[in-house]
């Protein structure tokens, strides 16, 4: 039956293209309140809205009847405008925004734009993936999990929703073998799809919901059922990886090629996983599918949303980065009491490269933690060449003959196959390679993903080599090399100078006849043990790829009075679950675990830690959880020095510089402190509306179009939004900023101090305050331009409590006139 439905859908699309020209998917918003903000007024339908940050009972008859009403309105509008069969409605959005996704021709779009009751019509746009040891690095087993009942209870009854590429339900990180059974969870009402092949549910108690969203991908012609899977099954690897980082089971052995690389665990190992697949192997995903997934996740009752997904750039169709169907949907999710962690993006280290902009979500930057994998090749002349390679060593103290791939070709005609990158064993002479170390060249094929270190290892093994060396002779600026686990002794030499040393030694040691053919191989070497990690105190560092601020408020890259990213979390070389169907990383094709990098890996760290905070403080708002995470961060590394940031030097080589809040937000996450922050900076839906209504360049009609709310209040300047940071992008003379803190601990007296770089003066009032339990107090920060430098000055406000709490917020201001 499902095939018939899909075939019918394709037929309708083809018919539409024939009749009306090339059709595309559009996201449409219409007049009328969505469920989350409907306050009544329509005969027969009572109000469904709740106070800010509260969950809606989506199973109630009030909600379901109003949802049916909205969907009927959507269908009626389209039915009045267009003939049946000339368009395809893909989704009705009812909970967070009021609208729908529809597949239309350009002519039909113009008709729809001018129809009564239509507020916005935007062409769908693409999103992409923003592609273990970290629990120990973050101190969870000793300092955090015990407060929630130990690892067996950490995250109990908290539901984390993942809008990603699906999940491998049979992976040991998500199974329920040898665990205390997961009982039913009344607050969650999500569905569990059934595997079309096995007819078995994707859910097992640990995985509590599993759905997929692909209507926009199908309509666009990108969806391929044979590799994308019309089910929640992960065909990429990315979704399984992010889910295991946030909520994977504790103590799962990470085994590849007979070696164990430690035990994997999620941040909240007992939390439930709800899967909303909207990303796919080759093309990423579409906003129409992602918005449908988000709408469904909030309807189902998730507590936390983990989004390792973002746009390809700032939205061009809207006047501000904060207002578009995607960010408006996330605002609705936060209004419904759902905490949202989103990857900041992988466009670093360049300024303004963020793809996560809005104040209601937590934008997560990626850090390098303290673990590094190194290896080396020792040559017969005693020289040691450093490299990378998670591999065993060659046998004991023995040395082995070196043979280069281009010297052991079976036939010179195979040069068309790029044989020196050792991807095809059939073009190399096994008799000359057996028992030796095979030397291979790092070609452009490795950069584009058509060659992999995994395949080099398989080639060397098939030819009987004892090991292999992969030499990088040319490197483009910014190329990043990661260690890859392999079963055979192997090393990747990334330093071009070291590769030249190896090649020179090999050429001197190899005798040839007058034609250049090798007469004898005399060069020798041995490969070291790369399986054991080295732990460094210079961690964390901001990863080179991690997207940077300043935050922007529009497509013209005008700077916003809002700090982004918000926080730094581990995101480099993170071990996690991998789908055996996964093709996202060729080095892990067919494997059950992978070690990959990206802000995609950083966001689920924060989602999982937020689940632990939510477990301890179930009534806290998303803003309160965000505040607890941000005000308790650290800006120092393990050695007690300021966190450094990877950057490009003038020669485009990598260098380390002192990081700023535009690299790491408030700082690196500190889970233990976040459970007991002392004070919080709270904010809700009305505050975010005030922020929007105060932001320059947004007219009130634009805001009403996306939020269904009028601008009834202003906060003077956007920087007065009660966030745990202060950012003034255009500081003119003197400005005074207000913040309000709420005490979530016992009565405590706080001493307030502030410091700033010399170009801007800072004053704080009052210098001290005593706050009762549950009470709130305001303080002001006054910034004055001393000298115009054309760059931001950085500082901080520090609040030290008499009971030991420390609250720190960063301050950054760009002075424009005195």
Secondary structure, 3 states (H helix, E strand, C coil): CHHHHHHHHHHHHHHHHHHHCCEEEEEEEECCCCHHHCCCCECCECCCCCCCCCCCCCCCHHHHHHHHHHHHHHHHHHHHHCCCCCCEEEEEECCCCCEEEEEEEHHHHHHHHCCCCEEEEEECCEEEECCCCHHHHCCHHHHHHHHHCCCCCCCCCCEEEEEECCECCCCCCCCCCCCCCCCCCCCCCCCECECCCCCCECCCCCEEEEEECCHHHHHHCCCCHHHHCCCCECCCCHHHHHHHHHHCCCCEEEEECCEEEEEECCCCCCCEEEEEECCECCCEEEHHHHHHHHHHHHHHCCCEEEECEEECCCCCCCCCCCCCHHHHHHHHHHHCCCEEEEECCCCCCCCCCCCCCCCCCEEEEEEECCEECCEEEEECCCCEEEEECECCCCCCCCCEEEEEHHHCECCHHHHHHCHHHCCCHHHECHHHHCCCEEEEECCHHHHHCCCCHHHHHHHHHHCCCCEEEEECCCCCCCCCCCCCECCCEEEEECCHHHHHHHHHHHHHHEEECCCCCEEEECCEEEECCCCCCEECCCCCEECCCCCCCCCECCCCCCECCCCCCCEEEECCCEEEECCCCCCCCHHHCCCCEEEECCHHHHHHHHHHHHHHHHHHCCCCCHHHHHHHHHHCCECECCCCCECEEEEECCCCCEEEEECCHHHHCCCECCHHHHCCCCEECCCCHHHHHHHHHHCCCCCHHHHHHHHCCCCCCCCCCHHHCCCCCEEEEEEECEEEEEEEEEECCCCEEEEEEEEECCCEEEEEECCEEEECCCCEEEEEEEEEECCCCCCEEEEEEEEEECCCCEEEEEEEEEEEEC
